[in-house]
Amino acid sequence: MNSFSLSFIQLLIGIALLFCGGEFFVQGSVTISKILGIPQLVIGLTIVSLGTSAPELFVSLSSFFQGSDALAVSNVVGSNIFNVLVVLGGSALILPLKVDSRLIRRDVPLLIAVSAAVWGMASSGEVTWQAGFALLIALVINTIWEIRTVKEDVKGNNENDPTNNVRALPSNYFNAAIKILSGIFLLTLGANLLVNGASNIATFLGVSEAIIGLTIVSAGTSLPELITSLIASLRGRTDLAIGNVVGSSLLNQLFVLGSCAFLSGSKGLQVEEILIRKDFPIMVISTLACMPIFWTKGKISRMEGIGLLGLYILYLIDQLIPLTIPSIHYHFRFVLIVIILPISVFLVIFKSIEYFNERERTTRINSKT
């Protein structure tokens, strides 16, 4: 068996271990949060998103310590793009996702602001340790803010939610702790295997680690978010599905990228030019496009889910064409910029105008009555 096959098997085993580790981590975390009586949306935004972001954290830290800054950064950027376009889109295909007003008021605008700030920090070609420290401080502030609003959410949502009734028995705490520790062990092992396999594949194919991180690695580390949100949608827990995506995308930038940058010291976390020019803008734009989608009757419809999945397929094709059929890459880019992009922008603007007109009509009707 040649080195490429061994690296590919190593990569697949790493993804499988990350998935199992993330699942154990999520199960243990959710059990503890249910014992404490935390509502589903807050669970999705905090505990579950922390568990499903654990693969990104372990992979990016492992990449950083092995000197692969490009893989560490591209994993975060690619995972966020995957979260918004694939996880949300796939979940909406199963069941139209009801959007909690809290997300529109607070969490999605915060995600947009953080994404834009991270892009600005990286635009110089590196994310300094000071920028990483600022991201970690923002994480602490946001977590405190989440905790302070838990009591309000519990009063409104938790009283009639039987799924949160888990008895505070020592055995329940013990089982949850075992799952969390098992998850951390599997995540650590899976991250090392995935990074080694991905780096070897990138070397063998002669492509940059950034491309591998944006595609194979980011999709692999985002599997926990995808599976968790799909299962939540199947069970009708659409608030958990959306909260998981938004919370995980926030943690990827504040916690994962912030930790790598802070640990980089005076060297800084190096960012490749292609990420600054193309992939960071796509991450910000895809996040920004969520707002008008969320505004539409307070839900993400199946058609909007198909649209999100379609955009990710185009993004993936744009990454792969230069490696497979470089002769048509220029023409494909031309179609994207001249046709697809204007149509997408038009739809976003149309949705925004439709939302504000509807809100204005509702306000006038309420004022008359």
C-alpha positions, 0 to 999 in steps of 0.5 A: 500500500502506497503512502497516499493510500495510507494517508487517505485511510489515516484521514478517514479514521481521523474523521470517524474518531472526531465524529464519535468524540464529538457525539460523546462530548455533545451527549455528556454536555447536553445531559449536564445542561438538562440537569441544570434546566437550561433551555434548548436554544441556549443549549444549542448556542453554548454547550452543544456548539462547544461540543460540535466545535471541539473537532475544529479546536483540536484540529486547528491547535494540532495543525498550529503546533505542527507548524501548519498555520494555513491548515489551522486558519483554513479549517476555521474559515471552511468550517464556518462556510460549511456550517452556514451553507450545508448544515443550515441548508440540509437541516431546512430540507428536512424541516423548515427551520423556525427562527427564534427572535433572539437569533435575529436580535442578538446572535446573528448580528453578533456573528456577522460583526465577529466575522467582519472583525476577524477578516479585518484582523487577518487582512494584514497576512497574520492574526497577531497574539494581541488579536487572538487575546481580544477574540478570547476576551470577546468570547468571555464577555459573550459567554457571560452575556449568554449566562445572564440571559439564561434566567429570562429564557428559562422563564419563557421556554423551559417550564413547558419543555419536558425534554429538559427534565433530567434528575440531578442524580450522582449517576447521571453526573458520572455518566455525563463526565465519562462521555465528556472525557471519552469525547476529549480523548477521541477528539485528540486522537482523531485530530492528530490523525486527520492533520497528519493525513491531510498534510501528507495528501496535500504534499502528495497532490502538490496543492496548498494545505489551505485548499485541503483545509477549506474542503476535506478537513473543514467538512470532516470537522463539521460533521458533528454540527451537520449530524447534530443539526440534522437529528435535531431537525428530524426531532422537530428541535429546529431551535437547537439546530439553528442555535448549534450552527450560529454558536459553533460559527462564533466559537470557531472564530472566537475560541479556535482561531483566538486560541491559535493566534494567542499561542502563536506569540510574537510570530503571529498566526500566518494567513495565506493571501488566497484566504484573505482575497477569496475565502474570508469574504465568502465567509462574511457574505454567506453569514450576512446573507443569513439575516434576510433569510431569517427574516422571511416569516421567521423561518428558513424554508426548504427552497432557501435550504436548496439555495444554500446547498447550491451555493456551497456546491458552486463554492466547492466546484470553484475550489476543485476546478483549478486542480482538475480542469484548469482550462475552464476555470476562467469561464466558470469564474465569469459565470459566477461573477456575472450571473450567479452573484448578481442574482444572489445579491438581488434575492437578498435585497428583495428579501430585505425589502419584503421583510421591512415592508411587511413589518411597516404594514404590521406596525401601521395596522397595530397603530390603528387598532 
